[in-house]
């Protein structure tokens, strides 16, 4: 069947470009459902199957498991082998669900563009969406280096086309080009890493990595792979594309990009980690350091943003840091031969991949609903939306509670595992390692507190209070087909929070299957407290539900009266006197100097300005890494402009260049430098 499915899916995707516009969405949805069904069934069978592992031994350690599902496609260009093991099956299931909810949400979100976009633009958008889905699935199942890199490039190009949906805006076009350039930097790094693997083993494949790591230093090649995958994942300082691309893309695309596309970088790092044979301690320390920096700076940058989608984008970087902390803990656990640390680190990291895909896509869909109704993403212009958009407000608040890792929702579960792991690590090694773990715990605590601050600000400024600016609100644009996928996501968020072991157990089996540190029983015994916490969460939800039900019954016979909120005897205030996002985050931004560089745009009043005109103060915070990248770009542009002078159009000059090149080669050969 698989030999026919692959060319059939490709052919059906091209039909999107020619079918009538009225049925294009339903045709694309049907195709997404078909792709999801065909790939999710073998992935689910692989992921939830009982643990029965046969290992292939190689010195000095073990390599990947033999248990996997293989699809072989034979075409004119040779044989393509698509392999689904437990690691790829987990990511396939996460990817399929998020892509499906994004497709469902797009139906209502894109309605507003029907009068401004021509049908060809919609056709290209849906075509690119399907190819983003296909390319991500190919990345997750291809092991051959060349085929993997082609799929990686297709993923970059298809997401580039999705970002370009509003290409008539110059800022969107610039952002998309910047994104594509940075993706190609990661592409080059991964290509170099695979070429090094081929030089050492004779195979350009991820399956050749165990053999390479068994006979070479592990740290250097791992760091090269990590840098290439970190560009996609958004680790700092490789993150500069992410805060610009997510706001520029349509919200359903932002949800998919943040929820699963950047996780292709996390998948790649895990794919390399399962082949590492030594240097676990060094690799773990590097992961911890970069991830702690990523998490802390990500949430600090999130706090001071005004664009609601930029708030979510920087929060994505923060959560990538949390995922990386789990990977670092697991790597150190393998270095110490500590089963508990390995399980808690890797299981918490992978579970947070799932959790983040859920609550971040929910939040991006909520932000999209706000933008669709208000035509602004600036939270300084919002306020009081909870009265006109109660469903969107409730779902956004639900996602905010989840992303802040508060019980009884799913974000708490994965971060709880990581906290247990780092606390157990305090007594697992030397005093220096204990100090490192203690600093990591403090960093995670700080990240968690700042996350609550950030989303209290985002929700409070946007949905509470009164409108800060006159906005022609259109809540009727939020249709049921935009609310349904959000409710579906919320159901899974609550389900994982109340029944955590249903998600933890198969992920723990995945970790045992891929990293084989020992029995998973140690992890299961450590998480018994989580079931009690979940029980208390269920009791809390039941009590709140009963109170709300009784309140509704009591007030049903009464006519509610509405009036202004009591203002402590002062009722002359205006909406301009409310807290703004900038004032809310003022203390944090001052404490975080010079990491957060604030720029004030204010024309001062001169001494001779007797009748000064109206003044306005604008505050903005710049990303120091983006500034550094901008300076590097300017330098590169200057070098290229200088080299362009060599293009004189004179044939004699070109002959001279060739002569100089040959002369340089001759001198280097004579000196035995090459």
Secondary structure, 3 states (H helix, E strand, C coil): CHHHHHHHHHHHHHHCCCCCHHHHHHHHHHHHHHHHHHHHHHHHHHHCCCCCCCEEEECCEEEEECCCEEEEEEECCEEEEEEECHHHHHHHHHHHHHHHHHHHHHHHHHHHHCCCCCHHHHHHHHHHHHHHHHHHHHHHHECEHHHHHHHHHHHHHHHHHHHHHHCCCHHHHHHHHHHHHHHHHHHHHHHHHHHHHHHHHCCCEHHHHHHHHHHCCHHHHHHHHHHHHHHHHCCCCCCCCHHHHHHHCCHHHHHHHHHHHCHHHHHHHHHHHCCCCCCHHHHHHHHHHHHHHHHHHHHHHHHCCCEHHHHHHHHHHHHHHHHHHHHHHHHHHHHHCCHHHHHHHHHHHHHHHHHHHHHHHHHHHHHHHHHHHHCCCEHHHCCCHHHHCHHHHHHHHHHHHHHCCCCCCHHHHHHHHHHHHHHHHCCCCCHHHHHHHHHHHHHHHHHHHHHHHHHHHHHHHHHCCCCCCCCCCCHHHCCHHHHHHHHHHHHHHHHHHHCHHHHHHHHHHHHHHHHCCCCCHHHHHHCHHHHHHHHHHHHHHHHHHHHHHHHHHHHCCCCCCCCCCCCCCCCCCCHHHCCCHHHHCHHHHHHCCCCEEEEEECCCCCCCCCCCCCCCCEEEEEEHHHHHHHHHHHHHHHHHHHHHCCCCCCHHHHHHHHHHHHHHHHHHHHCCCC
